[in-house]
């Protein structure tokens, strides 16, 4: 089956695997351009596991978690990959989506700051300029990080900018800090000071697989298959990080998205894919307590006006009965 699959992807264009024998076509809409954290899906695609399960899967790059929630909520994709806190706010605003499995267990969001400024903690951000693309999960969570540590958005200067402009802008002194995910900066971490969100009281779930709930109601078996195969891809990627990076890099022609870069991303995020919940219950598992924490974060700091029942936010119903466990350290 793997030989039937397309082995390349031009960035921004959907992946169209050969679908001989597939009985259900679905789209997975990513949170951004192809990245190392998306390796589970490209492994499953490349190895033909989706096709073997009766699925024809298109994988489409996105423009941030908010974008992914909107696209899936509008029914333009059946599945998405997005930040959990961003999704909660979307659901509270009426987006018909729900998370099926958490892939990244804690947020890898960070402040990337100019070393010359000696920014060592959150208090040092007062009066500083902070750049990011407004639609990203990192920007969505910024008010929560600041307010949880005694600052407000009024005490910093947020600068909207493109994804590509962030690192050069910090390096050139145009802004003091940029927001982003740890893995994005893996090649330049030694050149900047890094302040992680999760060390500042942000104990929310991070990125995971979500589904359009209207689609879910009429396609239970398809959803079950998609989740199981994707988690199989996650387990394999964690056990074969270099090979998973090689596979993922084969689906993009972005010159900066090299095999070495993707492998470094997976290495730096190794601890983010597992936690005590995963060790006990398997990859993808989600608990009520952590979802409550994730929602409270958005209600208190993220501009969410009202709570929604936790049952609207997630379900573990579609996790495989025999869980996929992470590799032993």
Secondary structure, 3 states (H helix, E strand, C coil): CHHHCCCCCCCCCCCCCCCCCCCEEEEEECCCCCCHHHHHHHHHHHCCHHHHCCEEEEEECCCCHHHHHHHHHCCCCCEEEEEHHHHHHHHHCCCCEEEEEECCCCCCEEEEEEHHHCCCCHHHHCCCEEEECCCCHHHHHHHHHHHHCCCCHHHCEEEECCCCHHHHHHHCCCCCEEEEEHHHHCCCHHHEEEEEHHHHCCCCCCEEEEEEHHHHHHCHHHHHHHHHHHHHHHHHHHHCHHHHHHHHHCCCCCCCCCHHHHHHHHHHCHHHCCCHHHHHHCCECCCHHHHHHHHHHHHHCCCCCCCCCHHHCECCCCCCCCCCCCCCC
